[in-house]
Amino acid sequence: MCRLFGFRSIIKSQVHSSLVHAENSLGPMSLKHPDGWGVAYYLEGIPHILKSTERAFDDQIFHKVSGVVSSQTVLAHIRKATNGNQNILNSHPFQFGPWVFAHNGNLKKFDLYSQKLRKEVDSELEKFILGSTDSEIIFFILLSLIKKKQPLKQEIISIDDLSECVEELCSIICSYSGPLYSGDDNDPKENHLTFILTSGQNIFGFNGGQSINYSTFKSLCPEREICQYYNNTCEKESQNGDKVNHLILSSEKLQGENIWKPIPKGSLIGVKSDMKLINKKLAVTFG
């Protein structure tokens, strides 16, 4: 299965150590997930995306990009293909307007209903599906549902509206694929719909079967004496509604000072522009 990494922070942060050097970071993980990579980051509110079909560990572009990127919002992905060929159109993240999406999952017997599933996409958006993955269709179905709530150029969405969109997304997908997998073994042959979605101003992670973790605080911040933004939230567990300085989402618990917690199955974790932590259990069926 694929691997995800994303963060939103109140300050611009570099991502080199998180993507390349830390134990369980995306670079070393790409040895087992060799089918391409992508990094999205926001500058002046605009998403910039770089992708490759090469294995991230061997790709000097990946190493160079991860060493240069500094942004408040970043989303990265390494791919192990389950549906769709290894080409640049099938590499994540996918982007439309301000929205960027990366998926870690699988839809069982996708080829049997892929064209029917594609018809669930808004007619004005369907032509922008360029690849052959289940992930890209999932993204555009989600965009279609968001579009019913608000214009897609609008970067902020209410948690209630997003929750309804994700619940309806899962309902649509499961009507074709069957229920999402309830086991704890991350079996890659089963149904999974885990993803990260961001518009730059917000970021959300959803556990749709494949495990994903989040972190909002550190055991001890190494920059506590010099960072002008340091406060007690940097080293204190955050509750729903608390304001945080950063939210990190990752398939793997990365080595270092960050304290990690698993996102429960069916839960949505995120922050909006006010950096208040959102932790919501959705009405999603697991079989």
SEBAKE-526503 format. One line per 3 residues: for each residue x, y, z negated of N, C-alpha, C. Coordinates in steps of 0.02 Angstrom, whole numbers, plus 50000, padded with zeros to 5 digits. Last residue first. Layout:
<atoms>
X/Y/Z/X/Y/Z/X/Y/Z | ...
</atoms>
This chain:
<atoms>
49150/49831/49623/49125/49763/49622/49173/49715/49587 | 49099/49992/49574/49155/49946/49585/49128/49875/49578 | 49022/50143/49620/49014/50072/49606/49078/50033/49622
49019/50298/49537/49045/50259/49593/49043/50185/49573 | 48995/50436/49473/48949/50379/49481/48969/50341/49543 | 49146/50489/49389/49096/50492/49441/49053/50429/49442
49213/50584/49260/49195/50517/49282/49139/50521/49331 | 49334/50711/49262/49263/50693/49269/49255/50622/49295 | 49424/50839/49215/49427/50766/49207/49355/50742/49208
49521/50977/49245/49456/50947/49259/49464/50871/49257 | 49607/51108/49169/49605/51038/49184/49533/51014/49192 | 49631/51263/49245/49597/51226/49192/49588/51154/49213
49686/51347/49341/49729/51297/49309/49698/51266/49247 | 49614/51427/49422/49621/51450/49353/49664/51403/49311 | 49605/51357/49540/49652/51413/49538/49662/51439/49467
49586/51191/49471/49571/51242/49521/49620/51300/49511 | 49641/51023/49452/49639/51092/49428/49618/51135/49487 | 49589/50852/49411/49614/50906/49452/49617/50973/49415
49524/50691/49433/49565/50734/49391/49592/50790/49435 | 49393/50579/49429/49422/50634/49467/49459/50679/49419 | 49368/50402/49417/49376/50468/49388/49411/50516/49435
49366/50272/49460/49305/50311/49469/49309/50381/49441 | 49480/50214/49340/49443/50200/49402/49378/50241/49403 | 49576/50343/49258/49533/50284/49257/49498/50275/49325
49741/50384/49281/49674/50407/49297/49629/50345/49298 | 49860/50363/49150/49825/50337/49209/49758/50372/49219 | 49982/50484/49107/49922/50448/49088/49889/50422/49152
50148/50530/49058/50100/50508/49108/50041/50472/49077 | 50253/50662/49027/50213/50611/48995/50155/50594/49041 | 50414/50705/49089/50341/50708/49096/50308/50648/49062
50551/50686/49084/50518/50712/49025/50442/50711/49029 | 50583/50531/49176/50598/50600/49154/50557/50620/49094 | 50516/50440/49313/50562/50444/49258/50574/50517/49240
50343/50432/49355/50412/50451/49371/50453/50457/49308 | 50233/50312/49387/50254/50354/49331/50328/50369/49340 | 50159/50320/49551/50206/50290/49503/50220/50339/49446
50070/50403/49614/50055/50331/49612/50097/50297/49559 | 50034/50558/49535/50082/50513/49565/50058/50440/49560 | 50018/50729/49503/49983/50668/49520/50032/50621/49555
50031/50859/49386/50066/50815/49433/50025/50751/49441 | 49997/51022/49347/49967/50955/49352/50005/50917/49405 | 50046/51152/49234/50055/51112/49294/50014/51048/49289
49996/51226/49131/50045/51258/49175/50058/51218/49237 | 49819/51228/49091/49885/51196/49093/49931/51236/49139 | 49680/51248/48987/49722/51278/49038/49792/51247/49034
49553/51124/48960/49612/51161/48937/49650/51190/48996 | 49458/51044/49017/49442/51115/49008/49500/51157/48983 | 49505/50900/48932/49463/50927/48985/49444/50999/48970
49667/50926/48855/49600/50898/48858/49561/50930/48915 | 49841/50887/48852/49786/50930/48871/49720/50891/48873 | 49974/50873/48736/49924/50839/48778/49864/50884/48790
50112/50981/48748/50053/50959/48709/50002/50929/48757 | 50209/51056/48805/50230/50998/48767/50173/50970/48724 | 50147/51161/48867/50198/51125/48905/50220/51060/48871
50068/51225/48776/50035/51177/48820/50085/51136/48860 | 50149/51319/48714/50141/51254/48681/50104/51203/48724 | 50244/51387/48852/50201/51394/48794/50188/51324/48767
50340/51471/48976/50336/51418/48926/50286/51437/48871 | 50362/51566/49069/50294/51540/49065/50286/51486/49012 | 50495/51595/49071/50450/51647/49046/50378/51623/49039
50618/51484/49019/50559/51492/49062/50511/51544/49032 | 50718/51463/48926/50730/51513/48978/50668/51527/49021 | 50688/51364/48836/50722/51423/48811/50727/51479/48862
50632/51259/48910/50590/51293/48860/50622/51358/48835 | 50679/51175/49006/50685/51247/49019/50647/51289/48967 | 50649/51046/48974/50720/51064/48974/50731/51139/48985
50521/51008/48862/50537/51043/48924/50610/51066/48924 | 50483/50855/48805/50524/50913/48788/50544/50947/48853 | 50377/50784/48858/50399/50769/48790/50440/50827/48762
50258/50885/48948/50321/50850/48942/50335/50833/48869 | 50099/50880/49038/50145/50905/48987/50207/50860/48983 | 50018/50825/49131/50009/50897/49120/50059/50925/49070
50003/50696/49250/50041/50724/49194/50029/50800/49191 | 49929/50542/49308/49935/50615/49306/49974/50636/49245 | 49918/50406/49428/49932/50434/49362/49935/50510/49366
49831/50271/49502/49861/50336/49509/49865/50368/49440 | 49792/50115/49581/49809/50154/49523/49843/50219/49542 | 49654/50089/49688/49726/50088/49681/49747/50136/49624
49519/50135/49656/49539/50065/49654/49614/50056/49647 | 49508/50271/49667/49457/50230/49699/49479/50157/49704 | 49539/50406/49580/49556/50335/49577/49497/50295/49605
49588/50560/49644/49532/50515/49631/49557/50443/49631 | 49647/50724/49613/49662/50654/49624/49604/50611/49604 | 49655/50888/49678/49616/50836/49643/49643/50767/49662
49689/51061/49672/49712/50994/49689/49675/50944/49647 | 49677/51227/49740/49658/51175/49693/49690/51110/49716 | 49737/51306/49832/49712/51339/49772/49691/51289/49719
49768/51201/49922/49818/51249/49900/49798/51284/49836 | 49674/51109/49932/49667/51166/49978/49719/51219/49963 | 49688/50930/49922/49704/50997/49900/49686/51048/49954
49672/50765/49863/49645/50817/49907/49665/50885/49879 | 49723/50598/49858/49734/50666/49833/49709/50715/49885 | 49643/50437/49825/49668/50492/49867/49686/50553/49826
49582/50273/49843/49618/50320/49802/49649/50374/49846 | 49500/50163/49880/49487/50230/49907/49520/50283/49861 | 49499/49993/49930/49525/50045/49887/49514/50113/49920
49462/49823/49942/49439/49891/49957/49465/49941/49905 | 49607/49711/49964/49540/49730/49941/49523/49802/49960 | 49735/49687/49994/49686/49661/50041/49615/49682/50023
49817/49731/49891/49813/49772/49952/49762/49747/50002 | 49772/49737/49725/49775/49690/49782/49766/49729/49848 | 49790/49794/49598/49804/49833/49659/49811/49790/49721
49750/49730/49483/49812/49706/49515/49829/49743/49579 | 49632/49751/49419/49688/49792/49398/49753/49774/49433 | 49473/49756/49510/49530/49724/49477/49586/49772/49462
49374/49813/49584/49375/49828/49512/49434/49799/49476 | 49361/49890/49740/49391/49836/49701/49398/49856/49628 | 49204/49949/49800/49274/49959/49785/49298/49905/49737
49088/49848/49899/49108/49889/49841/49183/49896/49834 | 49086/49861/50082/49073/49827/50019/49100/49869/49962 | 49101/49935/50197/49157/49894/50176/49141/49848/50118
48978/50005/50218/49010/49967/50273/49061/49916/50246 | 48946/50060/50099/48891/50030/50137/48917/49990/50197 | 49064/50119/50059/49047/50053/50031/48989/50020/50067
49057/50242/50126/49110/50194/50141/49090/50124/50119 | 48944/50301/50064/48945/50289/50136/48996/50235/50153 | 48986/50305/49929/48925/50269/49947/48924/50252/50022
49098/50386/49938/49106/50316/49917/49045/50275/49936 | 49033/50506/49978/49085/50475/50019/49093/50402/50002 | 48955/50532/49866/48922/50515/49929/48972/50482/49977
49058/50559/49774/49010/50504/49761/48976/50483/49825 | 49116/50669/49836/49155/50608/49829/49110/50549/49814 | 49009/50762/49829/49038/50743/49894/49077/50677/49889
48989/50774/49692/48935/50747/49734/48962/50724/49801 | 49113/50832/49660/49094/50767/49631/49039/50734/49673 | 49104/50954/49727/49155/50904/49747/49137/50835/49721
49000/51014/49654/48992/51001/49726/49042/50949/49749 | 49058/51019/49526/48995/50983/49536/48985/50966/49610 | 49169/51097/49545/49180/51027/49527/49115/50987/49537
49166/51202/49691/49147/51187/49621/49156/51113/49607 | 49307/51248/49786/49243/51212/49782/49228/51197/49709 | 49400/51363/49879/49380/51341/49812/49312/51307/49816
49416/51402/50011/49466/51358/49981/49446/51330/49913 | 49326/51408/50157/49324/51426/50086/49367/51377/50047 | 49323/51348/50277/49376/51397/50267/49378/51422/50195
49210/51271/50274/49273/51238/50261/49331/51287/50252 | 49068/51336/50186/49113/51338/50245/49181/51308/50227 | 48977/51211/50088/49009/51276/50096/49050/51277/50160
48907/51091/50094/48903/51131/50033/48927/51203/50044 | 48934/51033/50213/48864/51042/50196/48854/51087/50135 | 49071/51022/50204/49044/51072/50250/48970/51084/50237
49085/50910/50123/49101/50976/50096/49070/51031/50138 | 49052/50814/50219/49009/50822/50160/49022/50889/50126 | 49157/50830/50308/49088/50838/50332/49041/50849/50274
49266/50796/50227/49259/50864/50252/49187/50878/50275 | 49236/50658/50215/49236/50701/50156/49229/50774/50176 | 49255/50620/50348/49188/50612/50317/49183/50656/50256
49390/50650/50359/49342/50690/50397/49270/50678/50375 | 49447/50554/50272/49458/50626/50262/49404/50667/50297 | 49407/50435/50336/49384/50449/50268/49390/50525/50253
49482/50448/50453/49408/50449/50457/49379/50465/50388 | 49610/50435/50399/49591/50497/50432/49515/50503/50439 | 49606/50303/50347/49618/50361/50304/49595/50426/50336
49595/50213/50450/49536/50222/50407/49544/50286/50366 | 49679/50275/50598/49677/50248/50530/49609/50257/50498 | 49713/50326/50720/49672/50266/50720/49665/50236/50650
49709/50505/50760/49741/50440/50749/49691/50383/50747 | 49628/50617/50773/49676/50602/50826/49708/50533/50820 | 49488/50704/50750/49518/50641/50729/49563/50617/50785
49424/50809/50808/49490/50823/50779/49523/50761/50749 | 49298/50772/50844/49348/50777/50898/49419/50790/50871 | 49223/50783/50726/49243/50717/50750/49298/50721/50802
49174/50908/50695/49238/50889/50667/49266/50826/50699 | 49051/50921/50750/49099/50973/50765/49169/50956/50741 | 48982/50812/50696/48997/50812/50768/49048/50866/50787
49041/50738/50547/49008/50795/50578/49029/50800/50651 | 49048/50561/50537/49083/50624/50537/49042/50677/50573 | 48989/50442/50559/48969/50477/50498/49001/50546/50493
49053/50387/50666/48991/50424/50681/48963/50459/50619 | 49151/50312/50606/49170/50375/50637/49109/50418/50652 | 49082/50199/50574/49103/50243/50520/49121/50312/50548
49069/50143/50701/49009/50163/50664/49026/50212/50609 | 49204/50116/50725/49168/50164/50769/49103/50187/50736 | 49236/50023/50624/49271/50088/50627/49233/50138/50670
49192/49896/50598/49143/49950/50592/49174/50019/50599 | 49295/49807/50618/49227/49785/50635/49177/49843/50635 | 49411/49860/50568/49403/49859/50641/49331/49842/50661
49404/49838/50429/49392/49904/50456/49377/49903/50531 | 49409/49735/50335/49378/49723/50400/49360/49788/50436 | 49418/49844/50196/49416/49775/50221/49379/49772/50288
49520/49980/50187/49451/49960/50196/49449/49891/50230 | 49634/50043/50069/49621/49996/50122/49546/49985/50126 | 49752/50166/50006/49697/50119/50003/49690/50076/50064
49783/50322/49978/49816/50258/49963/49760/50207/49956 | 49793/50472/50071/49753/50415/50048/49798/50356/50032 | 49785/50649/50074/49825/50588/50081/49790/50532/50043
49748/50807/50142/49723/50745/50113/49773/50689/50125 | 49705/50980/50142/49756/50928/50155/49738/50867/50113 | 49627/51126/50202/49621/51063/50167/49674/51012/50190
49623/51242/50275/49663/51243/50214/49667/51175/50179 | 49611/51155/50428/49605/51220/50394/49649/51220/50332 | 49657/50996/50393/49608/51034/50432/49596/51099/50395
49772/50859/50390/49756/50929/50375/49702/50956/50421 | 49846/50719/50308/49805/50746/50362/49781/50815/50341 | 50017/50674/50262/49949/50695/50248/49913/50719/50312
50020/50518/50356/49988/50564/50310/50039/50618/50290 | 50024/50459/50523/50060/50476/50462/50020/50527/50421 | 49963/50441/50644/49936/50403/50588/49973/50417/50522
50035/50516/50731/49965/50535/50721/49934/50498/50661 | 50158/50452/50737/50154/50515/50701/50082/50536/50687 | 50138/50275/50704/50153/50332/50747/50137/50396/50709
50105/50121/50685/50156/50165/50657/50172/50219/50708 | 49924/50098/50696/49993/50086/50715/50040/50135/50681 | 49798/50046/50580/49828/50095/50624/49902/50082/50635
49797/49994/50412/49757/50004/50472/49790/50058/50515 | 49913/49983/50336/49863/49930/50332/49817/49933/50392 | 50082/50033/50316/50022/50030/50358/49979/49970/50342
50136/50130/50197/50142/50060/50215/50077/50043/50251 | 50206/50292/50183/50155/50247/50211/50180/50175/50217 | 50209/50423/50066/50246/50375/50106/50198/50318/50123
50175/50594/50039/50149/50527/50050/50201/50485/50086 | 50135/50745/49947/50180/50703/49986/50154/50631/49988 | 50096/50911/49920/50067/50844/49926/50113/50803/49972
50104/51055/49818/50138/51008/49862/50100/50942/49862 | 50101/51220/49765/50059/51162/49782/50095/51119/49834 | 50197/51315/49747/50153/51301/49690/50110/51239/49702
50361/51272/49809/50293/51294/49818/50254/51281/49753 | 50494/51236/49904/50478/51265/49839/50410/51297/49846 | 50599/51132/49996/50530/51151/49981/50524/51178/49910
50730/51083/50002/50717/51153/50018/50649/51176/49993 | 50734/50948/49976/50781/50991/49941/50768/51065/49950 | 50642/50895/50062/50628/50890/49990/50675/50933/49949
50707/50919/50184/50644/50953/50168/50632/50952/50093 | 50818/50831/50172/50828/50903/50180/50765/50942/50161 | 50757/50706/50161/50801/50730/50108/50811/50805/50112
50687/50702/50283/50652/50696/50219/50694/50724/50162 | 50795/50708/50372/50746/50763/50371/50707/50762/50306 | 50857/50588/50354/50890/50648/50328/50844/50708/50327
50790/50439/50307/50777/50497/50349/50808/50560/50320 | 50795/50330/50225/50848/50337/50275/50844/50402/50314 | 50682/50345/50146/50747/50335/50113/50805/50347/50161
50574/50350/50235/50596/50410/50201/50666/50403/50172 | 50577/50282/50396/50577/50266/50325/50609/50324/50287 | 50487/50379/50522/50546/50345/50495/50537/50328/50421
50390/50456/50570/50375/50384/50569/50433/50345/50540 | 50349/50608/50483/50395/50566/50522/50370/50494/50520 | 50302/50780/50457/50290/50708/50457/50343/50672/50497
50257/50927/50371/50308/50892/50409/50297/50817/50401 | 50156/51069/50358/50160/50996/50354/50216/50970/50399 | 50090/51199/50264/50142/51180/50311/50154/51105/50303
49948/51300/50232/49981/51234/50228/50032/51225/50283 | 49951/51459/50157/49947/51422/50220/49981/51355/50213 | 49974/51539/50047/49907/51510/50055/49898/51468/50118
50109/51568/50052/50061/51622/50065/49992/51594/50080 | 50132/51399/50080/50166/51463/50075/50117/51518/50095 | 50121/51233/50026/50085/51295/50041/50130/51355/50030
50158/51074/50101/50168/51125/50050/50137/51190/50073 | 50170/50902/50130/50132/50964/50142/50147/51012/50084 | 50256/50772/50206/50257/50820/50151/50218/50882/50172
50261/50599/50247/50239/50667/50261/50241/50708/50198 | 50321/50449/50330/50313/50493/50272/50286/50560/50295 | 50334/50273/50378/50328/50345/50388/50316/50383/50324
50337/50139/50333/50302/50156/50394/50289/50231/50403 | 50390/50070/50221/50435/50098/50272/50402/50130/50332 | 50397/50034/50073/50342/50067/50109/50373/50106/50167
50507/49990/50012/50453/49942/50016/50393/49969/50056 | 50581/50104/50026/50612/50041/50046/50560/49986/50053 | 50508/50204/49968/50498/50193/50039/50535/50132/50065
50550/50217/49838/50491/50175/49850/50480/50160/49924 | 50658/50308/49852/50672/50237/49840/50612/50192/49853 | 50566/50424/49882/50622/50403/49923/50639/50329/49913
50472/50441/49779/50450/50418/49844/50508/50394/49888 | 50528/50367/49621/50511/50422/49665/50498/50397/49735 | 50570/50268/49534/50502/50263/49560/50481/50323/49601
50683/50382/49461/50661/50312/49467/50587/50310/49486 | 50720/50528/49558/50693/50496/49499/50677/50422/49513 | 50761/50576/49687/50809/50549/49639/50778/50509/49582
50652/50617/49776/50711/50580/49798/50747/50543/49743 | 50544/50686/49722/50535/50647/49783/50593/50601/49799 | 50593/50746/49607/50533/50706/49602/50525/50661/49663
50703/50819/49653/50714/50764/49606/50654/50718/49603 | 50638/50912/49745/50690/50865/49766/50697/50806/49718 | 50547/51012/49732/50521/50944/49725/50575/50891/49737
50531/51167/49645/50563/51125/49694/50545/51052/49680 | 50392/51276/49620/50437/51224/49594/50468/51187/49653 | 50319/51426/49573/50346/51387/49628/50398/51338/49600
50200/51411/49438/50260/51440/49468/50282/51397/49527 | 50092/51339/49404/50083/51412/49402/50144/51447/49430 | 50064/51201/49516/50098/51232/49460/50086/51307/49461
50016/51043/49572/50002/51114/49573/50030/51144/49509 | 50071/50900/49666/50068/50942/49606/50042/51011/49623 | 50086/50726/49713/50063/50795/49723/50066/50834/49659
50106/50575/49798/50134/50621/49749/50108/50691/49764 | 50079/50402/49837/50057/50471/49836/50096/50511/49784 | 50103/50264/49946/50119/50298/49884/50105/50372/49891
50014/50119/50013/50050/50182/50018/50065/50210/49948 | 50042/49941/50000/50000/50000/50000/50044/50062/50000
</atoms>
